[in-house]
Amino acid sequence: MGLGLAMAEETLVDPRTGRIMNPSLSEYHVPVHADVPPIDVSFLDDPDPIAPLGILGAGEVGITGVGAAVANAVHHATGKRVRDLPITLDKLL
């Protein structure tokens, strides 16, 4: 989800009408397995005594920094700071 936010996902709005021009997923590039490098997943052996089954959720909280991390990686690799997501080739040129 975070990589999609940083590299591909964009809501296009018609400035004349204010309507969303890509309102469905049919024209939306969502990263799939082949687009994402291998990710190392770690499990903690410390169960949460309050949560059902003792499971600690990581979920969407972990994606909040992915856009900034990708933008920083692009900046370090290219020297160009992109402050508007998604990061696309035209923004780097």
C-alpha positions in Angstrom: 0.0 0.0 0.0 2.8 2.4 0.9 4.7 1.7 -2.4 1.5 2.3 -4.4 1.0 5.6 -2.6 4.6 6.7 -3.3 5.0 5.5 -6.9 1.7 5.1 -8.6 -1.6 6.0 -7.0 -3.0 9.4 -7.9 -6.5 10.9 -7.8 -7.0 13.1 -10.9 -9.5 16.0 -10.5 -11.0 18.0 -13.4 -10.2 21.6 -12.4 -13.3 22.9 -14.3 -15.9 20.7 -12.6 -14.1 19.4 -9.5 -15.1 15.9 -10.4 -12.7 12.9 -10.0 -11.6 11.7 -13.4 -10.5 8.2 -12.3 -13.2 7.2 -9.8 -12.7 3.4 -10.2 -9.9 0.9 -9.9 -10.2 0.0 -13.6 -7.7 2.8 -14.5 -5.7 2.7 -11.3 -2.3 1.0 -11.0 -2.2 -0.9 -7.8 1.2 -2.6 -7.2 1.1 -6.4 -7.3 3.5 -9.1 -6.2 5.7 -8.7 -9.3 6.1 -5.0 -8.6 7.4 -5.3 -5.1 10.8 -6.6 -4.0 11.1 -9.3 -1.3 10.0 -8.0 2.1 11.4 -9.4 5.4 8.6 -10.0 7.9 9.4 -10.4 11.6 7.1 -11.8 14.2 7.4 -10.8 17.9 7.2 -13.4 20.6 5.6 -11.0 23.0 1.8 -11.4 22.9 -0.5 -8.5 23.7 -2.5 -9.4 26.8 -5.4 -7.2 25.9 -6.0 -8.1 22.2 -8.0 -11.1 21.1 -5.7 -14.1 20.6 -2.8 -11.9 21.8 -2.1 -10.6 18.3 -0.3 -7.3 17.9 -1.5 -5.5 14.8 1.0 -3.8 12.6 -1.3 -3.3 9.5 -1.8 0.2 8.1 0.1 2.0 10.9 3.3 0.7 9.3 2.6 2.3 5.9 2.5 5.9 7.1 6.2 6.5 6.6 6.7 4.5 3.4 5.9 7.5 1.1 8.5 9.6 2.9 11.0 6.8 2.9 10.7 6.3 -0.9 10.9 10.0 -1.5 14.1 10.2 0.6 15.5 7.2 -1.3 14.7 8.9 -4.6 16.3 12.1 -3.4 19.5 10.3 -2.3 19.7 8.5 -5.6 19.0 11.4 -7.9 19.6 14.6 -6.0 16.0 15.7 -6.9 13.5 16.3 -4.0 10.0 15.4 -5.0 7.4 16.7 -2.6 4.2 15.8 -4.4 3.2 12.1 -4.5 3.1 10.0 -6.6 6.8 10.2 -7.6 6.8 9.8 -11.4 9.4 10.2 -14.0 8.2 13.5 -15.3 8.6 15.0 -11.8 12.3 13.9 -11.8 13.1 15.3 -15.2 
